[in-house]
């Protein structure tokens, strides 16, 4: 079977097919880089959706630990990350694409007098376990609450800004007639539920 396609149209078809193939192959090779989950003190257990995956500090690939799923019309990551250490108050947080886009470091509040040794076998490039001296440990608890309270305020404002931007873009789409009022209401509800 022979196709009678003029030369210029044949070239356009070939260029289009090659471009499509390159775009598809580019998508196959892309992936997110790994992130590091760390705690102070180190050596705390990391639980991802209730499953123990290791001790801090640990480098993970986001898609391996929290694979994305379809939630309604959105393909996104949702999960629960917990960091726990014996003698310390655990930290629990909901994770999503935004949280997993950068390294996670949490300060754990520990009972006084606990010697904190951190095995660092999971971290490449480090060879010695880190230990804290009891004298230094007495000075640290006063500084920890200040840093713990100042960091979430910055993260919360950036998350709030992102949500505000998403809502304003959604409203703009509705105002221009790109989406219906029903779609606007559904998407707005989904964005607000993700908070």
ABEGO torsion letter per residue (X at the ends): XBBBBBAAAAAAAAAAAAAAAAAAAAAAABBBBBBBBBBOBBGBBBBBGGBBAEBOBBBBBAAAABBBBBBEABBBBBBBBBBBBBGBBBBBBBBBAAAAABBBBBBBBBBBGBBBBBBAAABBGBABBBBBBAAAAAAAAAAAAAAAAAAAAAAAAAAAAAAAAAAAAAAAAAAAGABBAAAAAAAAAAAAAAX
